[in-house]
């Protein structure tokens, strides 16, 4: 892998680890300093590696540079030293106590997840800060996830950081009684991270596997901890496994998005499907039913290759429950597709047109699909509207193929 590919890849994975450990060491009142040191570490890599070559152990190199930059910062600023901890006076060598071992990185990230999701911080700010610090999202990506402007996100993150300082929030796992209250926001963050990777609009890529795999890794951390190994966590991880099982079938040789009913099912990863099934079974313990249980159950039925009535009736009923539990336009569209499989295209068209999601290209793509074979002119009209609204070149390419097939 060339340096121009490796550095962004490592930034996505290692940035948040460095920030988490430094924040745990310094405290939240120095969160910007931790972020600056982490960012500067990667800037140094971008300046050094093209000239001197990629080091034999790039991650260890990054950790060493980050540790040295933190030490240099302490040496330059005695006032900053005194704010970090009373134990640090003029002894800048105390920075050597920063532990960048795998276990401490894992512990720091888990503790950081719950610290950021403190109830004193508004939920949207919690998720935005988590995406920034824990997941290494850029401001553009966070703005896309929230469907808002960069200015709004910057203000939201600034206020969130101020709140962390004002409340003197410490980095660590909360009491058991508080974990459940904060867990929902943690799971929402991981769900958003996986979703951005599974269907990405921010970098003109249909699938960004590294984001999905990072979301899964963070979710595994929750499953592996006895305090956070809860049914909704297992259900979310099951959902991720089911979706990840179709990675190789979702994108064509030219980067185009391949619709579910056109995928080569021999490319589906049976090991991940099996793992998802185990996690979904584990998630059924207790009496908690979350949106992740319902979505994972839908994804489970979608791993069944046979196009049977039983499959689509189950998917339809699960979508009905999901929409009652928590309405979303995409879930409503997906339900309409399942309805077409159970009750036919005519009834599905009537239901779809009630949604009136006229700013959503998926809406017109679905109508184009439903009208195909019934009224091809209407199908073409809807697909032409969809291609205007589509945000990525791969989506436009997929829709154009459908238009060409009609002609």
C-alpha positions as CSV (number, residue, x, y, z in Angstrom):
1,X,0.0,0.0,0.0
2,X,1.4,3.4,-1.0
3,X,1.7,6.2,1.6
4,X,-1.1,8.3,0.1
5,X,-3.4,5.3,0.7
6,X,-2.0,4.1,4.0
7,X,-2.1,7.4,5.9
8,X,-5.8,8.0,5.4
9,X,-6.5,4.4,6.3
10,X,-4.4,4.6,9.5
11,X,-6.0,8.0,10.3
12,X,-9.4,6.4,10.4
13,X,-8.3,3.6,12.7
14,X,-5.5,5.2,14.9
15,X,-6.5,8.8,15.3
16,X,-9.3,8.0,17.8
17,X,-7.1,5.6,19.7
18,X,-4.5,8.3,20.2
19,X,-7.1,10.9,21.2
20,X,-8.8,8.5,23.6
21,X,-5.6,7.7,25.5
22,X,-4.4,11.3,25.6
23,X,-7.8,12.5,26.8
24,X,-7.9,9.9,29.5
25,X,-4.4,11.0,30.6
26,X,-5.0,14.7,30.4
27,X,-8.7,15.1,31.1
28,X,-11.5,16.4,28.9
29,X,-10.5,20.0,29.6
30,X,-7.6,19.4,27.2
31,X,-9.6,17.6,24.5
32,X,-8.6,20.1,21.8
33,X,-4.9,19.6,22.7
34,X,-5.3,15.8,22.4
35,X,-7.0,16.2,19.0
36,X,-4.3,18.7,17.9
37,X,-1.5,16.3,18.9
38,X,-3.1,13.4,17.1
39,X,-3.7,15.5,13.9
40,X,-0.2,16.8,14.0
41,X,1.1,13.3,14.3
42,X,-0.5,12.3,11.0
43,X,0.6,15.6,9.4
44,X,4.2,14.6,10.3
45,X,3.6,11.2,8.7
46,X,2.3,12.8,5.5
47,X,5.4,15.0,5.3
48,X,8.0,12.4,6.3
49,X,6.9,9.1,4.7
50,X,7.0,10.2,1.1
51,X,10.6,11.3,1.6
52,X,12.0,8.6,3.9
53,X,9.6,5.7,3.1
54,X,7.0,4.0,5.2
55,X,8.5,2.7,8.5
56,X,8.5,-1.0,9.1
57,X,5.9,-0.7,11.9
58,X,3.8,2.4,10.9
59,X,1.4,2.2,13.9
60,X,4.3,2.0,16.4
61,X,5.9,5.0,14.6
62,X,2.7,7.0,15.0
63,X,2.4,6.1,18.7
64,X,6.0,7.1,19.3
65,X,5.6,10.4,17.5
66,X,2.4,11.2,19.3
67,X,4.0,10.4,22.7
68,X,7.0,12.7,21.8
69,X,4.8,15.5,20.6
70,X,2.8,15.3,23.9
71,X,6.1,15.4,25.8
72,X,7.3,18.4,23.9
73,X,4.0,20.2,24.5
74,X,4.4,19.8,28.2
75,X,8.0,21.0,28.1
76,X,6.9,24.2,26.2
77,X,4.0,25.1,28.4
78,X,4.4,24.9,32.2
79,X,1.0,26.4,32.7
80,X,-0.5,23.5,30.7
81,X,1.6,21.1,32.8
82,X,-0.1,22.2,36.0
83,X,-3.6,21.9,34.6
84,X,-3.2,18.3,33.5
85,X,-2.5,16.9,37.0
86,X,-1.0,18.2,40.2
87,X,1.4,15.3,40.1
88,X,3.1,16.8,37.1
89,X,5.2,19.9,38.0
90,X,8.3,20.4,36.0
91,X,8.9,16.7,35.4
92,X,8.0,16.4,31.7
93,X,9.2,12.7,31.7
94,X,5.8,11.9,33.3
95,X,4.5,11.8,29.8
96,X,6.2,8.4,29.5
97,X,3.5,7.0,31.7
98,X,1.0,7.4,28.7
99,X,0.1,3.8,28.0
100,X,-0.5,3.0,24.3
101,X,-0.8,-0.7,24.9
102,X,-3.6,-2.5,23.1
103,X,-5.5,-3.1,26.4
104,X,-5.3,0.5,27.5
105,X,-6.3,1.7,24.1
106,X,-9.3,-0.6,24.2
107,X,-10.2,0.4,27.7
108,X,-9.8,4.1,26.9
109,X,-12.0,4.0,23.9
110,X,-14.8,2.1,25.8
111,X,-14.6,4.6,28.6
112,X,-14.5,7.5,26.1
113,X,-17.7,6.3,24.4
114,X,-19.7,6.5,27.7
115,X,-18.0,9.8,28.8
116,X,-19.0,11.5,25.6
117,X,-22.6,10.2,26.0
118,X,-23.0,12.0,29.4
119,X,-26.6,13.2,29.9
120,X,-25.4,16.8,30.4
121,X,-24.6,16.9,26.6
122,X,-27.5,17.0,24.1
123,X,-28.0,13.7,22.2
124,X,-27.1,15.2,18.8
125,X,-23.9,16.7,20.2
126,X,-23.0,13.4,21.8
127,X,-23.3,11.6,18.5
128,X,-21.4,14.3,16.6
129,X,-18.6,14.4,19.2
130,X,-18.4,10.6,19.1
131,X,-18.2,10.5,15.4
132,X,-15.4,13.2,15.5
133,X,-13.3,11.8,18.4
134,X,-14.0,8.1,18.4
135,X,-14.5,7.5,14.7
136,X,-12.2,10.2,13.1
137,X,-15.1,11.6,11.0
138,X,-14.4,14.9,9.2
139,X,-16.8,17.8,9.6
140,X,-18.2,17.2,6.1
141,X,-19.0,13.6,7.0
142,X,-20.7,14.5,10.2
143,X,-22.7,17.2,8.4
144,X,-23.8,14.6,5.9
145,X,-24.8,12.2,8.6
146,X,-27.0,14.9,10.2
147,X,-28.2,16.4,7.0
148,X,-27.0,19.8,8.1
149,X,-24.3,22.4,7.5
150,X,-20.6,22.3,8.5
151,X,-21.2,25.6,10.4
152,X,-23.9,24.0,12.5
153,X,-21.7,21.0,13.3
154,X,-18.7,23.1,14.3
155,X,-20.9,25.1,16.7
156,X,-22.4,21.9,18.1
157,X,-19.0,20.4,18.7
158,X,-17.7,23.6,20.3
159,X,-20.6,23.7,22.7
160,X,-20.2,20.0,23.5
161,X,-16.5,20.4,24.4
162,X,-17.3,23.4,26.6
163,X,-20.0,21.3,28.4
164,X,-17.5,18.5,29.0
165,X,-15.2,21.1,30.7
166,X,-17.9,22.8,32.6
167,X,-19.3,19.6,34.0
168,X,-15.8,18.3,34.8
169,X,-16.8,15.0,33.2
170,X,-14.2,12.3,33.8
171,X,-13.3,9.5,31.4
172,X,-14.4,6.2,32.7
173,X,-17.3,3.7,32.7
174,X,-20.3,5.1,34.6
175,X,-22.1,3.3,37.3
176,X,-24.1,0.2,36.2
177,X,-27.3,2.1,36.8
178,X,-26.2,4.8,34.2
179,X,-24.8,2.4,31.5
180,X,-28.2,1.5,30.1
181,X,-29.3,5.2,29.9
182,X,-26.1,6.1,27.9
183,X,-25.9,2.9,25.8
184,X,-28.6,4.0,23.4
185,X,-26.5,7.0,22.2
186,X,-23.4,4.8,22.0
187,X,-25.3,2.4,19.7
188,X,-26.8,5.2,17.6
189,X,-23.2,6.4,16.9
190,X,-22.0,3.0,15.9
191,X,-25.1,2.5,13.7
192,X,-24.4,5.8,12.0
193,X,-20.8,4.9,11.5
194,X,-21.7,1.6,9.9
195,X,-24.4,3.2,7.8
196,X,-22.0,5.8,6.4
197,X,-19.7,3.0,5.4
198,X,-22.4,0.7,4.0
199,X,-23.9,3.4,1.8
200,X,-21.5,6.3,1.6
201,X,-22.3,9.6,-0.1
202,X,-19.4,11.7,1.3
203,X,-16.6,10.4,-0.9
204,X,-18.3,9.2,-4.1
205,X,-17.9,5.6,-3.0
206,X,-20.8,3.2,-2.7
207,X,-19.1,1.1,0.0
208,X,-16.4,2.1,2.5
209,X,-15.5,-1.1,4.2
210,X,-13.1,0.4,6.6
211,X,-15.9,2.4,8.3
212,X,-18.1,-0.7,8.6
213,X,-15.3,-2.8,10.0
214,X,-14.5,0.0,12.6
215,X,-18.1,0.1,13.7
216,X,-18.1,-3.7,14.1
217,X,-14.8,-3.6,16.0
218,X,-16.2,-1.0,18.4
219,X,-19.4,-3.0,18.8
220,X,-17.4,-6.1,19.5
221,X,-15.7,-4.1,22.4
222,X,-19.1,-3.6,23.9
223,X,-20.1,-7.3,23.5
224,X,-16.8,-8.4,25.1
225,X,-17.4,-6.3,28.2
226,X,-19.6,-7.8,30.8
227,X,-21.1,-4.4,31.8
228,X,-22.2,-3.6,28.2
229,X,-22.9,-7.1,26.8
230,X,-26.7,-6.3,26.4
231,X,-29.3,-7.6,24.0
232,X,-29.5,-4.5,21.9
233,X,-25.7,-4.5,21.5
234,X,-25.8,-8.1,20.3
235,X,-28.7,-7.3,18.0
236,X,-26.8,-4.4,16.4
237,X,-23.7,-6.5,15.9
238,X,-25.9,-9.2,14.3
239,X,-27.3,-6.6,12.0
240,X,-23.8,-5.5,11.0
241,X,-22.7,-9.1,10.4
242,X,-25.7,-9.8,8.1
243,X,-25.1,-6.6,6.1
244,X,-21.3,-7.2,6.0
245,X,-21.9,-10.7,4.6
246,X,-23.0,-9.1,1.3
247,X,-20.1,-6.7,0.9
248,X,-18.6,-8.5,-2.1
249,X,-21.9,-8.8,-3.9
250,X,-23.0,-5.2,-3.4
251,X,-20.5,-3.5,-5.7
252,X,-19.7,-4.3,-9.3
253,X,-16.3,-4.4,-11.1
254,X,-16.8,-0.7,-12.1
255,X,-17.8,0.4,-8.6
256,X,-21.5,0.5,-9.4
257,X,-24.1,-0.4,-6.8
258,X,-25.8,-3.7,-7.3
259,X,-29.4,-4.0,-6.1
260,X,-30.3,-6.8,-3.7
261,X,-32.4,-8.8,-6.2
262,X,-29.5,-8.6,-8.7
263,X,-26.7,-9.8,-6.4
264,X,-24.6,-12.9,-7.0
265,X,-25.6,-14.9,-3.9
266,X,-22.6,-17.1,-4.2
267,X,-20.5,-14.1,-3.0
268,X,-22.4,-13.8,0.3
269,X,-20.1,-14.6,3.2
270,X,-21.7,-17.6,5.0
271,X,-19.4,-17.3,8.0
272,X,-20.6,-13.8,8.8
273,X,-24.2,-14.9,8.2
274,X,-23.7,-17.7,10.8
275,X,-22.1,-15.3,13.3
276,X,-25.0,-12.9,12.8
277,X,-27.4,-15.7,13.6
278,X,-25.6,-16.6,16.8
279,X,-25.6,-13.0,17.9
280,X,-29.3,-12.5,17.1
281,X,-30.1,-15.7,19.1
282,X,-28.1,-14.3,22.0
283,X,-29.9,-11.0,21.7
284,X,-33.3,-12.7,22.3
285,X,-32.5,-13.2,26.0
286,X,-34.4,-11.0,28.4
287,X,-37.5,-8.9,27.5
288,X,-35.9,-6.0,25.6
289,X,-36.9,-5.5,22.0
290,X,-35.1,-2.6,20.2
291,X,-35.1,-1.3,16.6
292,X,-31.8,-3.3,16.2
293,X,-33.7,-6.5,17.0
294,X,-36.2,-5.8,14.2
295,X,-33.7,-4.6,11.7
296,X,-31.4,-7.6,12.4
297,X,-34.4,-9.9,11.9
298,X,-35.1,-8.3,8.6
299,X,-31.5,-8.6,7.6
300,X,-31.6,-12.3,8.6
301,X,-34.4,-13.0,6.3
302,X,-32.6,-11.1,3.5
303,X,-29.7,-13.7,3.9
304,X,-32.2,-16.4,2.7
305,X,-31.4,-16.9,-1.0
306,X,-34.7,-18.4,-1.9
307,X,-37.4,-15.9,-3.0
308,X,-40.2,-17.5,-1.0
309,X,-43.5,-16.1,0.1
310,X,-42.6,-17.0,3.7
311,X,-39.5,-14.9,3.5
312,X,-41.3,-11.7,2.2
313,X,-44.2,-12.1,4.5
314,X,-41.9,-12.2,7.5
315,X,-39.9,-9.2,6.2
316,X,-43.2,-7.3,5.6
317,X,-44.4,-7.9,9.1
318,X,-41.1,-7.0,10.6
319,X,-41.2,-3.7,8.7
320,X,-44.7,-3.0,10.0
321,X,-43.4,-3.5,13.6
322,X,-40.3,-1.3,12.9
323,X,-42.4,1.6,11.5
324,X,-44.6,1.5,14.6
325,X,-41.5,1.4,16.8
326,X,-39.6,4.2,15.0
327,X,-40.7,5.7,11.6
328,X,-38.1,6.4,8.9
329,X,-38.6,7.2,5.2
330,X,-36.1,4.5,4.2
331,X,-37.9,1.9,6.3
332,X,-41.2,2.9,4.7
333,X,-39.7,2.5,1.2
334,X,-38.2,-0.9,2.1
335,X,-41.6,-2.0,3.5
336,X,-43.2,-1.0,0.2
337,X,-40.8,-3.2,-1.7
338,X,-41.6,-6.1,0.6
339,X,-45.3,-5.4,0.0
340,X,-44.8,-5.7,-3.7
341,X,-43.3,-9.2,-3.2
342,X,-46.3,-10.3,-1.0
343,X,-49.3,-8.5,-2.6
344,X,-48.1,-7.5,-6.0
345,X,-46.8,-4.3,-7.7
346,X,-50.2,-2.6,-8.1
347,X,-50.9,-2.5,-4.3
348,X,-47.3,-1.5,-3.7
349,X,-47.5,1.5,-6.1
350,X,-50.6,2.8,-4.3
351,X,-48.7,2.6,-0.9
352,X,-45.5,4.0,-2.3
353,X,-47.1,7.1,-3.9
354,X,-48.7,8.0,-0.5
355,X,-45.2,8.5,0.9
356,X,-44.5,11.5,-1.4
357,X,-40.8,11.5,-0.7
358,X,-40.1,13.7,-3.7
359,X,-36.6,14.8,-2.6
360,X,-35.4,11.2,-2.2
361,X,-33.9,9.4,-5.2
362,X,-34.6,6.0,-3.7
363,X,-38.4,6.9,-3.8
364,X,-38.3,7.5,-7.5
365,X,-36.0,4.5,-8.1
366,X,-38.5,2.3,-6.3
367,X,-41.5,3.7,-8.3
368,X,-39.5,3.1,-11.5
369,X,-39.0,-0.5,-10.4
370,X,-42.6,-1.0,-9.5
371,X,-44.0,0.5,-12.7
372,X,-41.6,-1.6,-14.9
373,X,-43.7,-4.1,-16.8
374,X,-46.9,-2.2,-15.9
375,X,-46.4,1.2,-17.4
376,X,-42.9,1.6,-18.8
377,X,-43.3,5.2,-19.6
378,X,-44.1,6.0,-16.0
379,X,-41.2,3.8,-15.0
380,X,-38.9,5.8,-17.2
381,X,-40.3,9.2,-15.9
382,X,-39.6,8.1,-12.3
383,X,-36.2,6.8,-13.1
384,X,-35.3,10.1,-14.8
385,X,-36.4,12.0,-11.7
386,X,-34.3,9.6,-9.6
387,X,-31.1,10.2,-11.6
388,X,-31.4,13.9,-11.2
389,X,-31.6,13.5,-7.4
390,X,-29.0,10.8,-7.0
391,X,-25.9,12.1,-5.2
392,X,-23.2,9.6,-6.2
393,X,-21.9,8.6,-9.7
394,X,-22.5,4.9,-8.8
395,X,-26.2,5.5,-8.1
396,X,-26.6,7.4,-11.3
397,X,-24.9,4.6,-13.2
398,X,-27.2,2.0,-11.6
399,X,-30.3,4.1,-12.5
400,X,-29.1,4.8,-16.0
401,X,-28.8,1.0,-16.6
402,X,-32.5,0.6,-15.7
403,X,-33.5,3.4,-18.1
404,X,-31.4,1.9,-20.9
405,X,-33.1,-1.5,-20.2
406,X,-36.6,0.1,-20.6
407,X,-35.5,1.5,-24.0
